[in-house]
Structures are given as C-alpha cells and as structure tokens.
C-alpha cells in the first residue's frame, strides 16, 4: 500500500472525526438552549403562579417555616397597624403625617426611613414584620406544646373575620375574596393562607391571655409590690409652670436685640422662676402670678394651664422625686431644675396639692355618649348660655330615650345594654367598656356616678358632662380596691414578660431563603 493512499485515508478519517465533533457540539448547544428555554418557561410559570409565593419556604424562624405569602401578610399587617396608629394621632396634620409615613407613590425600598442613612421604609416594615412573626411563632409553639387549641367561640370568630372580609370585598367591587386578598396582600395570598395566618393570630392572642391570667399572687405580694413602687403608682395633683433656658436668636420682625445664649437663657429662667416662687403664698396667688405673666394672651387660663393630675410613672423624674417626698404637704412650692444633662434647661415652679394612693373601689361598666353636632347647633339658632342649655336639653333627651328603650327590654343586663347601644344609630356617637376604672380615667361627673357608694349592679342612668354631651351609663359592679388591682396587674405583666422572653429564646434566629430575597427584588413584596 502506497504512502499516498495511507495519507489520504488518514486525512478522510480526521475530517470525519472533526465533522462528528462539530455535530456533537451543535447538538449539545441546541440541547443546552432548549433546556435553558424550558427552565426559563418553568421559572416564569412558577413565578407567575401562586406556587412560588405560597408553596416554597421564604424564611425560617427557629424551626418554623414561612412562605412568601405568610411574610407578605405580616408585612402589610405591620404597615396597616403603623399607619392606623399614626393617623389616629396626627390624622389632621398633613405635615406630620408626611414625616412619619412613606409615600405610596414610590417604592419603599427607595425611601429613607425618617431621614436615616442606613434604613429604608422597606427595611423598617420588613423588620417589624419579622419581629411580629417571631412573637407569633414562639406563642403558637408554646400553645401547641401545652395542647392549647382554639375554642369553638374563637373558631367562629375566625370564620366571621373571613366572611366579613368576603362581604367587604364584594361590596368594594372585587369579583371574589381571592382577588381582594391578592390586591391587598400581594400575589399568592389565598383564602387558605389568609385563614391560616388569622388562626395563628387568634391562637397567639388567646393563649397569651390565658397564660397571663394563670399567674397569681398573694395579698402580701401585692401589698409589698405597691409599697415598693408607691412613688410610681400613686397619683399626684399639682400645679406647674415652666421657664425655658433655650438659647434665643434675634427676631427680625422686632427692633429689639433678643439674642441670648443658652447659659444666659438658663440664668434668666432661674431668676424668673425664683421670682414666681417668692410671690406665691397660696394657690390663688399662684394662679394670679401665672395669669400676670400671660396677660397679653386673652385665651390663657391659668387654672387649666397649670393644673396636672398624673400618675407618678408619667411625671419627669426630678418633679416626681420632689412630689413623692413623704414630708410633702399641700401648698408646698419649689423651683425644680431639669437634670444637668438636659438640653435645653428648664426651671419649673411646682405647687403640691395632694397625693392619692388609689385606695378606692375599682368599678366596671359601660357607657355611651349622646352628643350634639353642627346641624343641631344650626337648628337651635341660639347664642351663649341659652345655646349650651338647649344642647344639654337635646342630648339629655337622646340619652333618656336610650335608657327608656333599655328599660323596655324583656331581658336586661350588660350584654343587652351593649347591644342596644350598638343598635342606637346616630343617638349614640361612641361607646366603650370600662374595667378597673380609676378616678382619673374618666371625666369627673362620669367618675362620680360610677364610684357612688350607693351604686348597685345593673344600675343605668344618664350623666351630662360639659363640653362632651350626655352619657348613658351602665354599672356592672365593684372589682376590688384599685391600688391592689393595679399592683397585681403590674406583677402579672412582669411575670408574663419574663415567661415570653424565655419562649422567644428559641425563635431569635431568622434565616431568609433565596425565595425571600428574590421576591423582594422582583415583586412589590417589601415595598
């Protein structure tokens, strides 16, 4: 065989092997492309379906696993709760609301939390949601360990929550509850997931209340705790007038030079406070001096502006320390300076009036307010005192009608009274239950009615309170001595907090899975 033939055969073989390798490479490339395309289709289908959101684990807290939909529920529940709290306090102030709430016009991930350089509003609500979930996980685990389950009444409450939401969804124009849930809580939120989370909340809430109620204390423990914390538990009635030591900058609207350093302002505040104290000989002279300092302000009322009735725990420490001194007696006056590290410095002129150790009966009951509105005032077309008298007559009549309706019921009692008020329409503008009510929890006239020694269980009546209207009231009974109940409540809260902290130890670790991080980037989850 010639060398030329061998070389030709080898060359053909090399070409065939090269062609084979190219075909294999091509087939592998095509296969890879097809596989990638299929994977993309699977991923898109998965991500577009509910399975990604409610069928995969988004984060783990302790040994509890939660889906993206579970997190989303807690995220938006945290947001709604925060929004409601802010709105209830500052709803009429657009400027404050804009400072305390993120704009809904852009992603929360792009908005700094109250000017923070390290946290966005998305971070804030994510952290709030996770803290909420940690608490729920710990409580539900403890409930399961103790064999706790929802009562039939609580199960009915869960059903009612779902059905009420279903009715609201339809009334709002949604095709069904699922469409509303998806819009409110994000993709993947189904009725099943929603119900599961509501049930967790009910279990955590009812079990924690049962656990709190289980802590008991002896009469001696209750008395000792009150004695140890009397300065914080007692109520104080006193008058206070403050002088600020804040630096002052020149007011361009006046010709006088008003510039003053903090040191100069503090020195002036002390001088003014000392002069105030020196002029006081009794309560009336205190009021007269305060009025004299504000004589250019026609709306200033020295009596209402200076009087305070507060529990010790809510009073700044330097004033509380002076008020709670055992040597304190009615009429004592003192100039009290804020702590040295306070900025700015304040000097307070404080007059002690009385101290209450809460040794009176705590009561329980229910009340509803029958108030007048602007239409009533326009209809009466009166001025001054005649208007006030006419409005009182009107609200008295509305309240008496509610009482008459109650007295006409065949079955009476607390539940019947509450139900009647709920069904009274515009006659009752607001209502609330009271339990362990302290003297200072209610307007004076209302408190006097509930704490009347002649009061007996089942009493109903009407009480007019100036600037409010007429209350229709129901007396349930006496719960015990208010101070003892207060002390027991603090002890119980302390014991419960210690117990809950112990439960939380196994639920501090939070492991966010890739599904959680991906959902944050690719969906509206987390803002």
Secondary structure, 3 states (H helix, E strand, C coil): CCHHHHHHHHHHHHHHHHHHHHHHHHHHHHHHHHHHHHHHHHHHHHHHCCHHHHCCEEEEECCEEEEHHHHHHHHHHHHHHHHHHHHHHHCCCHHHHHHHCCCCCCCHHHCEHHHCCCCEHHHHHHHHHHHHHHHHHHHHHHHHHCCCCCCHHHHHHHHHHHHHHHHHHHHCCCCCHHHHHHHHHCCCCCHHHHHHHHHHHHHHHHHHHHHHHHCCCCHHHHHHHHHHCHHHHCEEEEEEEEEECCCECCCCCCCCCCCECHHHHHHHHHHHHHHHHHHCCCHHHHHHHHHHHCCCCCCCCHHHHHEEEEEHHHCCHHHHHHHCCCCCCCCCEEEEECCCCCCCCEEEEEEEEEEECCCCEEEEEEEEEECCCHHHHHHHCCCHHHHHHHHHHHHHHHHHHHHHHHHCCCCCCHHHHHHHHHCCHHHCCEEEEEEEECHHHCCHHHHHHHCCCCCCCCCEEEEEECCCEEEEEEEEEEEEEHHHHHHHHHHHHHHHHHHHHHHHHHHCCEEECHHHHHHHHHCCCCC
